[in-house]
Amino acid sequence: CLNGNRPYGCSIRLTGVNFFVLCSIWYCYIDQLRLAFVPHSGDFACAVISAIVWVALFLELVMEISVRPKGYWALIESDKAYLPSTVRYLSNFHLVAEMISLVFFVPEFMCLFSNSHSCGDRYAFSLPNACLMSLYGPDRLHAFYGTAFLCMLRLRIFGLVRHWTKMWINNTFVKVRGDNGE
């Protein structure tokens, strides 16, 4: 029995949350998959989909901030800060990490707005360039730049972790115990 509910069943639904989760999965893995498996002719299509995903994830962050309750900052400093009903809201830590990762994702679709570069070109601020610099960089500074860029890519996982945490809190505490999880 899944979460104590009978009968157990599996279903697939396309909801707004599931759409954002699919966007987060695309966002996490497309640049590595594109480098490994997508031919050069598919770069433009990947860039278009990546731009749509970027806009959707940016709008999701804006919506997450806008649904915070009035008095959110006082609530965070009160004794109710760790209730499941409060933890479900986007924290500033996750907000900053996801915004930084969105900024580092812009080169994936920058070619859509450039007349001088195609989508297969290697920009100075891009994953292909960072991979080459981290491995073959002419000096240690370039190698550090490439490695730091690759480290920033790992911030993309914050969106998936946030969605999983919300799902877990919702299924474990809110649905079982009530509106605020007490």
Secondary structure, DSSP 8 states (H G I E B T S, - for coil): -BTTBSS--------HHHHHHHHHHHHHHHHHHHHHH--GGGHHHHHHHHHHHHHHHHHHHHHHHHTS-TTHHHHHTSTTTTSHHHHTS--HHHHHHHHHHHHHHGGGTGGGG-SS--TTS--SSSHHHHHHHHHH-SSHHHHHHHHHHHHHHGGGHHHHHHHHHHHHHIIIIIHHH-TT--
